[in-house]
Amino acid sequence: MGTRTAVVTGASSGIGEATARELAKQGYHVYVGARRVDRLRQLATEIGGTALELDVTSDDSVAAFTEAVDSANILVNNAGGAKGLATVAEADLDDWRWMWETNVLGTLRMTKALLPKLIASGDGLIVTITSVAAFHAYDNGSGYTSAKHAQAVLHRTLRGELLGQPVRLTEIAPGAVETEFSVVRFDGDAERAAKVYEGIDPLVAQDIAEIVAFAASRPPHVNLDQIIVKPRDQADPGRFARRN
């Protein structure tokens, strides 16, 4: 049996980076993809993986990336994110396009391109990082919640379509995880981003990475369909127990 391989998108920071490190510890050769290639190369050097530039919103970029991947046992669809907190009445269509291109069509492009290799591996696993926003609607969040609902439904549909094929599917839906997520959402406003996690003990990227690694370490007959994970201080997307 040759080296097992994993592909992690959005791997230049946060959950993607932590996941790549955890899968490398399990012996996977990890292909890490993102737009910030300098960060990727450093990560790949540290974990003995392969860094490849990847923009999941580009057909050409996805094609070039996936052609460079000889085989794949695991695909972690982690690239995604939110932009803004506008109401529907004041929605920014460019923000919506970015969220749908990244979260939904990015997941579709990567999954479609790598599916033949995942099936050919004889024991494939697709992990899609969605969000608690894939289960809830909340004020000012329609662009992100609709994109995450769509991404999740895309992933869940595969469970039936791939029944009988040697591919497992795990959806991980995190609540509040302190990464660069909120900085991106607020267009680089670090102070505003920090307030999201004020007074709570949020999840960190490593928490999610360890769950991905656990799912990957299960035997082929075990499929962890859906995992919702939140900080103890969080009940729903906007409901927290905050300490002063």
C-alpha positions as CSV (number, residue, x, y, z in Angstrom):
1,M,0.0,0.0,0.0
2,G,1.4,3.4,-1.0
3,T,1.5,6.6,0.9
4,R,-2.0,7.9,1.9
5,T,-2.6,11.4,0.7
6,A,-4.8,14.2,1.9
7,V,-5.8,17.5,0.3
8,V,-6.6,20.5,2.5
9,T,-8.0,23.7,1.0
10,G,-7.7,27.1,2.7
11,A,-4.6,25.7,4.4
12,S,-2.5,28.9,4.8
13,S,-3.9,29.6,8.3
14,G,-6.5,28.7,10.9
15,I,-8.4,25.4,10.7
16,G,-6.8,24.4,7.4
17,E,-3.3,24.8,8.6
18,A,-4.0,23.0,11.9
19,T,-5.8,20.2,10.0
20,A,-2.8,19.7,7.6
21,R,-0.5,19.3,10.6
22,E,-2.8,16.8,12.3
23,L,-3.2,14.7,9.1
24,A,0.6,14.7,8.6
25,K,1.0,13.4,12.1
26,Q,-1.2,10.4,11.1
27,G,1.2,9.7,8.2
28,Y,-0.6,11.4,5.3
29,H,1.2,13.2,2.6
30,V,-0.7,16.4,2.7
31,Y,-1.3,18.7,-0.4
32,V,-2.0,22.1,1.0
33,G,-3.7,24.7,-1.1
34,A,-4.5,28.4,-0.7
35,R,-3.7,31.7,-2.4
36,R,-1.0,32.8,0.1
37,V,1.8,30.6,-1.3
38,D,4.5,31.9,1.0
39,R,2.7,30.6,4.1
40,L,1.9,27.3,2.3
41,R,5.5,26.6,1.5
42,Q,6.6,27.1,5.0
43,L,3.9,24.8,6.3
44,A,4.7,22.1,3.6
45,T,8.3,22.2,4.6
46,E,7.4,21.7,8.3
47,I,5.1,18.8,7.7
48,G,6.8,17.2,4.7
49,G,3.8,18.0,2.4
50,T,3.3,19.7,-0.9
51,A,2.3,23.3,-1.3
52,L,0.3,24.3,-4.4
53,E,-1.3,27.6,-5.2
54,L,-5.1,27.3,-5.1
55,D,-8.0,29.7,-5.7
56,V,-11.2,27.6,-5.3
57,T,-13.2,30.4,-7.1
58,S,-11.2,29.7,-10.3
59,D,-11.9,26.8,-12.6
60,D,-8.3,27.0,-14.0
61,S,-6.7,27.1,-10.6
62,V,-8.7,24.1,-9.3
63,A,-7.9,22.1,-12.5
64,A,-4.2,22.9,-12.2
65,F,-4.2,22.0,-8.5
66,T,-6.1,18.7,-8.8
67,E,-4.0,17.6,-11.8
68,A,-0.9,17.9,-9.7
69,V,-2.4,15.6,-7.1
70,D,-1.5,12.0,-8.1
71,S,-3.9,10.3,-5.7
72,A,-6.2,11.3,-2.9
73,N,-7.6,9.5,0.2
74,I,-9.0,12.6,1.9
75,L,-10.4,15.9,0.8
76,V,-10.9,18.6,3.4
77,N,-13.1,21.3,2.0
78,N,-12.1,24.1,4.4
79,A,-11.8,27.1,2.1
80,G,-14.6,29.6,2.8
81,G,-15.6,32.6,4.8
82,A,-17.9,35.4,5.5
83,K,-18.0,39.0,4.4
84,G,-20.0,41.7,6.1
85,L,-23.1,41.8,8.3
86,A,-25.5,43.6,6.1
87,T,-29.3,43.2,6.2
88,V,-31.1,41.8,3.2
89,A,-32.3,45.3,2.3
90,E,-28.7,46.6,2.3
91,A,-27.1,43.5,0.9
92,D,-23.8,43.9,-1.0
93,L,-24.0,41.7,-4.1
94,D,-20.2,41.5,-4.5
95,D,-20.0,40.2,-0.9
96,W,-22.7,37.6,-1.7
97,R,-20.9,36.5,-4.9
98,W,-17.7,36.1,-3.0
99,M,-19.3,34.0,-0.3
100,W,-21.2,31.8,-2.7
101,E,-18.2,31.4,-5.0
102,T,-15.9,30.5,-2.1
103,N,-18.1,28.4,0.1
104,V,-20.5,26.7,-2.4
105,L,-18.9,26.6,-5.8
106,G,-15.4,26.2,-4.4
107,T,-16.5,23.1,-2.5
108,L,-18.3,21.9,-5.7
109,R,-15.2,22.5,-7.9
110,M,-12.8,20.7,-5.6
111,T,-15.2,17.8,-4.8
112,K,-16.1,17.2,-8.5
113,A,-12.4,17.3,-9.6
114,L,-11.1,14.9,-6.9
115,L,-14.0,12.5,-6.7
116,P,-12.6,10.0,-9.2
117,K,-9.3,9.8,-7.3
118,L,-11.1,9.5,-3.9
119,I,-13.2,6.6,-5.3
120,A,-10.1,5.0,-6.9
121,S,-8.3,5.1,-3.5
122,G,-10.6,2.4,-2.2
123,D,-11.2,4.3,1.0
124,G,-11.9,7.9,0.4
125,L,-13.1,10.6,2.8
126,I,-14.6,14.0,2.1
127,V,-14.7,16.3,5.1
128,T,-16.6,19.6,4.6
129,I,-16.2,22.3,7.1
130,T,-19.6,24.1,7.2
131,S,-20.8,26.0,10.2
132,V,-23.6,26.3,12.8
133,A,-24.8,28.9,10.2
134,A,-25.8,25.8,8.0
135,F,-28.5,25.1,10.6
136,H,-29.7,28.6,11.6
137,A,-30.8,31.9,10.1
138,Y,-29.8,35.1,11.9
139,D,-30.3,38.8,11.4
140,N,-27.7,40.5,9.2
141,G,-26.2,37.1,8.2
142,S,-28.2,36.1,5.2
143,G,-25.3,36.1,2.7
144,Y,-23.3,33.8,4.9
145,T,-26.0,31.6,6.3
146,S,-27.5,31.0,2.8
147,A,-24.1,30.1,1.4
148,K,-23.4,27.7,4.3
149,H,-26.8,26.1,4.0
150,A,-26.1,25.5,0.3
151,Q,-22.6,24.2,0.9
152,A,-24.0,21.8,3.5
153,V,-26.8,20.6,1.3
154,L,-24.3,20.0,-1.5
155,H,-22.2,17.8,0.9
156,R,-25.2,16.0,2.4
157,T,-26.5,15.1,-1.1
158,L,-23.3,13.2,-1.8
159,R,-24.1,10.8,1.0
160,G,-26.9,9.3,-1.1
161,E,-25.3,9.7,-4.5
162,L,-22.1,7.9,-3.4
163,L,-23.9,5.1,-1.5
164,G,-22.1,1.9,-2.4
165,Q,-18.9,3.7,-3.3
166,P,-15.8,3.5,-1.1
167,V,-16.1,7.1,0.0
168,R,-17.2,8.4,3.5
169,L,-18.6,11.9,4.1
170,T,-18.3,13.9,7.2
171,E,-19.7,17.4,7.8
172,I,-18.2,19.4,10.6
173,A,-20.2,22.4,11.7
174,P,-18.3,24.6,14.1
175,G,-19.6,27.5,16.2
176,A,-17.4,30.3,17.3
177,V,-13.8,29.5,16.4
178,E,-11.2,32.2,17.0
179,T,-9.2,32.4,13.7
180,E,-8.9,35.0,11.0
181,F,-12.6,34.4,10.1
182,S,-13.9,37.6,11.8
183,V,-11.0,39.7,10.5
184,V,-12.0,38.7,7.0
185,R,-15.7,39.3,7.7
186,F,-15.0,42.8,8.9
187,D,-12.6,43.7,6.1
188,G,-9.4,43.7,8.3
189,D,-10.9,45.4,11.3
190,A,-9.1,43.4,14.0
191,E,-10.7,45.4,16.9
192,R,-14.2,44.7,15.7
193,A,-13.3,41.0,15.1
194,A,-11.9,40.6,18.6
195,K,-15.2,41.7,20.1
196,V,-16.9,38.6,18.6
197,Y,-15.0,36.5,21.1
198,E,-15.0,38.9,24.0
199,G,-16.0,37.3,27.3
200,I,-16.1,33.7,26.1
201,D,-13.7,30.9,25.7
202,P,-14.0,30.2,21.9
203,L,-13.0,27.1,20.1
204,V,-9.5,27.3,18.4
205,A,-8.4,25.9,15.1
206,Q,-6.7,22.9,16.8
207,D,-10.1,21.8,18.3
208,I,-11.5,21.4,14.8
209,A,-8.4,19.8,13.3
210,E,-8.4,17.1,16.0
211,I,-12.0,16.2,15.0
212,V,-11.0,16.0,11.4
213,A,-8.2,13.7,12.3
214,F,-10.5,11.5,14.5
215,A,-12.9,11.1,11.6
216,A,-10.0,10.2,9.3
217,S,-8.7,7.6,11.8
218,R,-12.0,5.6,11.9
219,P,-12.1,2.3,10.0
220,P,-13.7,2.3,6.5
221,H,-17.1,1.0,7.7
222,V,-17.6,3.9,10.1
223,N,-19.1,7.1,8.7
224,L,-19.4,10.1,11.0
225,D,-22.1,11.9,9.1
226,Q,-22.4,15.2,10.9
227,I,-20.6,16.8,13.9
228,I,-21.8,20.1,15.4
229,V,-19.2,21.6,17.7
230,K,-19.6,24.8,19.8
231,P,-17.8,26.4,22.7
232,R,-19.5,25.6,26.0
233,D,-20.3,29.3,26.2
234,Q,-22.3,29.2,23.0
235,A,-25.9,27.9,22.5
236,D,-26.8,29.3,19.1
237,P,-25.0,31.6,16.5
238,G,-25.9,34.8,18.5
239,R,-26.5,33.4,22.0
240,F,-23.5,33.4,24.3
241,A,-22.8,33.4,28.0
242,R,-20.3,36.3,28.2
243,R,-18.3,37.2,31.2
244,N,-17.5,40.8,31.9
